[in-house]
Amino acid sequence: MKLIVGLGNPGAKYAHNRHNIGFMAVDEIASAHGFSPWRAKFQGQVSEGRIGSDKVILLKPETFMNLSGQAVGEAARFHKIDPADVIVFHDELDLAPAKIRVKTGGGHAGHNGLRSIHQHIGPDYDRVRMGIGHPGHKDAVAGYVLRDFPKADAEWLDDELRGIADGITHLVAGDNAKFLNTIGLRLTPARSSSSTQKPKPAAPEAPPQDTRTALQKLTDRFK
């Protein structure tokens, strides 16, 4: 059994914030793979289903970001899920928008949601780091992550979320490379080899050959 967690803040006010990209990811997984309707449990919202041969629980903590570990810890203990079977989707300031990395274990790098999860289940879980870019100064971070994605980001964000749903089977199976490759194909589709090439412009026709004699040419000049 896998526990897949999306990090964010509850409520319509925060729904489209950069900080809520983890919620967006698990919502897309639930929708694409026919999971059960969301219901309140473990201090959050839970949806259940299967991905490949694995039973999967999706969790969106409703404790607000700084206390995310309370919901994650409660769900993991109830279902006896080891940290190694927990996957957390979260926003990542240190990656450019549309960039994704998968990491196992390590520090929380100042992310309050991860810090809370560390406190409740330890550091040995998988993280999907979803790049949102950095505002350029640490004092601007709080306002930046709590603002909505601009309209200019809509296209890559939609492609990224669809790619996550496409590739989640690989991630659950432990094949991180295939997971990331599947997302990459959504973000930068391969060019079709069967696409019609533009025809080359035709070479200009050669002027017709002049077969007149020298006398005829001279005569024609004075006509």
C-alpha positions as CSV (number, residue, x, y, z in Angstrom):
1,M,0.0,0.0,0.0
2,K,1.2,3.5,-0.9
3,L,0.3,6.8,0.8
4,I,0.6,9.7,-1.7
5,V,0.4,13.1,-0.1
6,G,-0.2,16.5,-1.8
7,L,0.8,19.5,0.2
8,G,-1.1,22.7,0.3
9,N,-3.6,24.8,2.3
10,P,-7.3,24.1,2.5
11,G,-10.0,26.4,1.2
12,A,-10.9,28.2,-2.0
13,K,-8.8,31.2,-1.0
14,Y,-5.6,29.1,-1.5
15,A,-6.8,26.7,-4.2
16,H,-4.7,28.2,-7.1
17,N,-1.7,29.3,-5.0
18,R,1.8,28.2,-6.0
19,H,2.0,26.6,-2.5
20,N,-0.9,24.3,-3.5
21,I,0.7,22.6,-6.5
22,G,0.8,19.4,-4.4
23,F,-2.9,19.5,-3.9
24,M,-3.3,20.0,-7.7
25,A,-1.1,17.0,-8.4
26,V,-3.1,14.5,-6.3
27,D,-6.4,15.9,-7.6
28,E,-5.3,15.2,-11.1
29,I,-4.2,11.6,-10.1
30,A,-7.6,10.9,-8.4
31,S,-9.5,12.2,-11.5
32,A,-7.4,10.4,-14.1
33,H,-7.4,7.1,-12.3
34,G,-11.0,6.8,-11.1
35,F,-10.3,7.1,-7.4
36,S,-13.1,7.3,-4.9
37,P,-14.7,10.6,-4.0
38,W,-12.8,12.7,-1.5
39,R,-13.9,12.3,2.1
40,A,-12.8,13.8,5.5
41,K,-10.4,11.6,7.4
42,F,-7.0,11.8,9.2
43,Q,-7.3,15.6,9.6
44,G,-7.5,15.9,5.8
45,Q,-9.2,14.8,2.6
46,V,-8.7,11.2,1.5
47,S,-9.4,9.4,-1.8
48,E,-8.7,5.7,-2.4
49,G,-8.0,3.6,-5.5
50,R,-5.5,1.4,-7.3
51,I,-2.5,2.2,-9.4
52,G,-1.2,-0.8,-11.2
53,S,-1.3,-3.6,-8.6
54,D,-0.9,-1.3,-5.6
55,K,-3.6,0.0,-3.4
56,V,-3.1,3.7,-3.0
57,I,-4.4,6.3,-0.5
58,L,-4.3,9.9,-1.6
59,L,-4.2,12.5,1.2
60,K,-4.6,16.3,1.2
61,P,-3.8,17.5,4.8
62,E,-6.3,20.1,6.0
63,T,-4.1,21.2,9.0
64,F,-2.5,24.0,6.9
65,M,0.9,23.6,5.5
66,N,2.9,24.1,8.8
67,L,1.2,21.1,10.4
68,S,0.9,18.8,7.5
69,G,2.8,16.1,9.4
70,Q,-0.1,15.6,11.8
71,A,-2.4,14.2,9.0
72,V,0.4,12.3,7.3
73,G,1.5,10.6,10.6
74,E,-2.1,9.7,11.5
75,A,-2.8,8.1,8.1
76,A,0.6,6.3,8.1
77,R,0.1,4.8,11.6
78,F,-3.5,3.8,10.9
79,H,-2.6,1.9,7.8
80,K,0.8,0.7,9.1
81,I,2.5,2.3,6.1
82,D,6.3,2.7,6.3
83,P,7.9,6.0,5.4
84,A,9.5,4.2,2.4
85,D,6.0,3.8,1.0
86,V,5.0,7.5,1.4
87,I,5.3,9.9,-1.6
88,V,4.9,13.6,-1.0
89,F,4.2,16.1,-3.8
90,H,5.2,19.7,-2.9
91,D,6.2,23.0,-4.3
92,E,10.0,23.7,-4.7
93,L,11.4,27.2,-4.8
94,D,14.9,26.0,-5.9
95,L,13.6,24.6,-9.2
96,A,12.4,26.6,-12.2
97,P,8.8,26.4,-13.1
98,A,7.9,23.2,-15.0
99,K,11.0,21.4,-13.6
100,I,10.5,18.3,-11.5
101,R,12.8,16.2,-9.5
102,V,12.3,13.1,-7.3
103,K,14.2,12.7,-4.1
104,T,14.3,10.1,-1.3
105,G,15.2,11.1,2.2
106,G,17.4,14.1,3.2
107,G,16.6,17.4,4.7
108,H,13.5,19.6,4.4
109,A,15.4,22.6,3.0
110,G,13.2,25.0,5.0
111,H,9.9,23.8,3.5
112,N,7.5,24.0,6.4
113,G,5.3,21.2,5.2
114,L,8.3,18.8,4.9
115,R,9.6,20.0,8.2
116,S,6.3,18.9,9.9
117,I,6.3,15.6,8.1
118,H,9.9,15.0,9.3
119,Q,8.7,15.5,12.9
120,H,6.0,12.8,12.5
121,I,7.4,10.1,10.3
122,G,11.1,10.9,9.9
123,P,12.9,11.9,6.7
124,D,12.9,8.5,4.8
125,Y,10.1,9.1,2.4
126,D,10.0,10.1,-1.3
127,R,9.4,13.7,-2.4
128,V,8.3,14.9,-5.8
129,R,9.8,18.4,-6.0
130,M,7.6,20.5,-8.3
131,G,9.4,23.7,-9.4
132,I,7.7,27.0,-9.0
133,G,10.7,29.3,-9.2
134,H,12.0,31.8,-6.7
135,P,11.0,35.5,-6.3
136,G,14.7,36.5,-5.9
137,H,14.8,37.5,-2.3
138,K,14.0,35.5,0.8
139,D,11.8,38.3,2.2
140,A,9.5,37.9,-0.8
141,V,9.0,34.1,-0.5
142,A,5.9,34.1,1.7
143,G,3.9,36.4,-0.5
144,Y,5.2,34.7,-3.6
145,V,4.1,31.1,-2.7
146,L,0.7,32.4,-1.4
147,R,-0.1,34.1,-4.7
148,D,-2.0,32.3,-7.6
149,F,-0.2,31.0,-10.6
150,P,-0.3,33.7,-13.3
151,K,-2.3,33.0,-16.5
152,A,1.0,32.7,-18.4
153,D,1.8,29.5,-16.4
154,A,-1.5,27.8,-17.2
155,E,-0.3,25.8,-20.2
156,W,2.9,24.3,-18.7
157,L,1.1,23.7,-15.4
158,D,-1.7,21.7,-17.1
159,D,0.8,19.7,-19.1
160,E,2.8,19.0,-16.0
161,L,-0.2,17.8,-14.0
162,R,-1.4,15.6,-16.8
163,G,2.1,14.2,-17.1
164,I,2.1,13.3,-13.4
165,A,-1.1,11.4,-13.8
166,D,0.2,9.7,-16.9
167,G,3.4,8.6,-15.2
168,I,2.3,7.9,-11.6
169,T,2.2,4.1,-12.4
170,H,6.0,4.3,-12.9
171,L,6.6,6.3,-9.7
172,V,4.6,3.9,-7.6
173,A,6.5,1.0,-9.1
174,G,9.8,2.7,-8.2
175,D,10.9,3.7,-11.7
176,N,11.6,7.4,-11.2
177,A,13.3,7.8,-14.5
178,K,10.3,6.6,-16.5
179,F,8.0,8.8,-14.4
180,L,10.1,11.9,-15.2
181,N,10.4,10.9,-18.8
182,T,6.6,10.6,-19.1
183,I,6.2,14.2,-17.7
184,G,8.8,15.4,-20.1
185,L,6.9,14.0,-23.1
186,R,3.9,16.1,-22.0
187,L,5.9,19.2,-21.5
188,T,8.0,18.9,-24.7
189,P,6.2,16.5,-27.1
190,A,8.5,14.6,-29.6
191,R,8.2,15.9,-33.1
192,S,6.3,13.6,-35.4
193,S,8.7,11.9,-37.9
194,S,5.7,11.6,-40.3
195,S,5.1,15.4,-40.5
196,T,5.0,16.7,-44.0
197,Q,8.1,18.6,-45.0
198,K,7.7,21.9,-46.8
199,P,8.4,21.4,-50.6
200,K,11.5,23.0,-51.9
201,P,10.9,25.9,-54.2
202,A,11.2,24.9,-57.8
203,A,14.3,25.9,-59.7
204,P,13.7,28.8,-62.1
205,E,13.1,27.7,-65.7
206,A,16.0,28.3,-68.1
207,P,15.3,30.9,-70.8
208,P,14.4,29.4,-74.2
209,Q,17.5,29.0,-76.5
210,D,17.8,31.6,-79.2
211,T,18.3,29.7,-82.5
212,R,18.4,32.8,-84.8
213,T,21.4,33.4,-87.1
214,A,23.5,36.5,-86.6
215,L,22.0,38.1,-89.7
216,Q,18.4,37.5,-88.3
217,K,19.3,39.0,-84.9
218,L,20.7,42.1,-86.7
219,T,17.6,42.4,-88.9
220,D,15.3,42.0,-85.9
221,R,17.0,44.9,-84.1
222,F,15.9,47.3,-86.7
223,K,12.4,46.1,-87.3
